[in-house]
Amino acid sequence: MASNIRSPLAAEHFPVLPAIDGVAFAVGETGIRYKNRPDVLLALVAPGTTVAGVLTSSKSRSAPVDWCAEKLKGGAARALIVNSGNANAFTGSAGVKTVTTVAKAVAAKAKCKPHEIFQASTGVIGEPLDPAPIVKALPQLFGALRKDAWADAARAIMTTDTFPKAASRQARLGGVTVTLNGIAKGSGMIAPDMATMLSFIFTDAAMPARLLQKLLARSSARTFNCITVDGDTSTSDTLLIFATGTAGPALKGLKSDADPRLKDFARALDELCKDLALQVVRDGEGAEKLIEIAITGAEDDKSARKIGLAIANSPLVKTAIAGEDANWGRIVMAIGKSGEKAIRDKLKIWIGGVQLARNGMRAPDYREEDIVPHMKGRSIAIKADVGVGRGRATVWTCDLTHRYIDINGSYRS
């Protein structure tokens, strides 16, 4: 159940998200698991909307993820339906029946084909999801659609989240200003592998699904795939982007995502994805500190990311930071266990801009009192150069506090 203790790393206010032509939302209460709170979201998008997505690589992925993977091949969307409280994962043929039933019911109301309906579920794994409450809520949902319900939409998809997550960016595309808005949920079971927890992005840009897919995958690789809270990849990770095309016609002659005319749109998408990804880390279960880990000198960028995640996923590193202890020996340990190339006697480490180690040993001029103020802050910066090549990557995580155990020890209670 969602914690009532708001993360100290949360922003003070929900951001202002402008309406996007061709996108409307409604939320409802079905009581699938949570009582007296919205737990189902409907997003209706304009005819002609294109869609792209990046999904979990988990081998035990949920029925909604399987559904989206198949329907993304068509590249067209008319609606998104999301429920929280039950992941509809590891539910066998019953799970397949549920997503099929819901898709057909939503399609009938939206007057489209079932393959244009996209779905996501989040919550407890292994419990059958009865489609009846969702289907029963559809008349109310379709009657309550609003263009300005971004905050309601972000709250309806929450589980253990302590605050709703959203972001907005604008870009120039073919002489027209386009808007990108996104919402996300995620707090625990966060170690994305080719996706995010749940995140849905909407834009009024006109974009072929094939190029949208390339741009989204590229953004995800350097944002959502570079965060971790606890090292666990969800069965339900789903990142979808819907492009209504209502801001103007598609650019002519677009053949590649490297087309310079897409540069500003790609920039805005990258910024939006990073914003949402870091909000997920800021809401990590029990989190008190946001940690940025920058790796340089690796064999290549992929190697740098693996080294960074080895540090980010280390319980010893994360608990030391929770205790405000600059125990940099644990960073050395995590680099060594990553399995990636690193030259011990060239290793350099900084925390908060202060160099602690160089040439494979403690820096002679390092004084721990210099770093104490940084360790007491909410944002911790770690940098390591492993002395091999030119590969680099930045990853983000949070500290590991006792409240993580409290939240997950009672999750199903």
Secondary structure, DSSP 8 states (H G I E B T S, - for coil): ---SS--TTS-SS-------TTEEEEEE---SS-SSS--EEEEEEEEEEEEEEEE---TT--HHHHHHHHHGGG-EEEEEEEEEEE---S-HHHHHHHHHHHHHHHHHHHTS-GGGEEEEEEEESSS---SHHHHHHHHHHHHS-BTT-HHHHHHHT-SS-SS-EEEEEEEEETTEEEEEEEEEE-SSS---SSS-SEEEEEE-----HHHHHHHHHHHHHHTGGGB-SSS---S--EEEEEE--TTS---TT---TT-GGGHHHHHHHHHHHHHHHHHHHHT-TT---EEEEEEEEESSHHHHHHHHHHHHT-HHHHHHHHTT---THHHHHHHHHT-S---GGG-EEEETTEEEEETTEE-TT--GGGTHHHHTSSEEEEEEE-SSSSEEEEEEEE---HHHHHHHHTTT-
